[in-house]
């Protein structure tokens, strides 16, 4: 089962908000998901993004892939950089 972290669209017509979810890649966009990891509201000024960082890092460590949109949203938060540094440190320790 390939797990992907993506946005699930919610809200009413022309008033969307999104949930960040970990889901099986075979499931529909708004269908079943494994775990909710946060939410994104593009209608507020500035846009509101809340992420459960610990849970997101857990899924990344387990091999989940980020969708392109989610990658663009969480990149300014520094989560991807932190994950990369953690991965590099782990590789250095394994090599030594």
LINJO-V34674 format. One record per pair of residues at least 6 apart in sequence whose C-alpha atoms are under 6 Angstrom apart, sorted by the first residue. I is the first residue (numbers start at 1). J is the second residue. D is the distance in whole Angstrom. If there is no record, write none. Layout:
I,J,D  I,J,D
//
This chain:
2,24,6  2,25,6  3,23,6  3,24,5  3,25,6  3,64,5  4,22,6  4,23,6  4,25,6  4,64,5  4,65,5  4,66,6  5,21,6  5,22,4  5,66,5  6,20,6  6,21,6  6,67,5  7,18,6  7,19,5  7,20,5  8,18,5  8,19,5  8,29,6  8,30,5  9,18,5  10,16,6  10,17,5  10,18,6  11,17,6  17,41,5  18,39,6  18,40,5  19,38,6  19,39,4  20,37,5  20,38,5  20,39,5  21,35,6  21,36,4  21,37,5  22,34,6  22,35,5  23,33,4  23,34,5  37,51,6  37,52,5  38,50,5  38,51,4  38,52,6  39,49,6  39,50,5  40,48,6  40,49,4  41,47,6  41,48,5
//
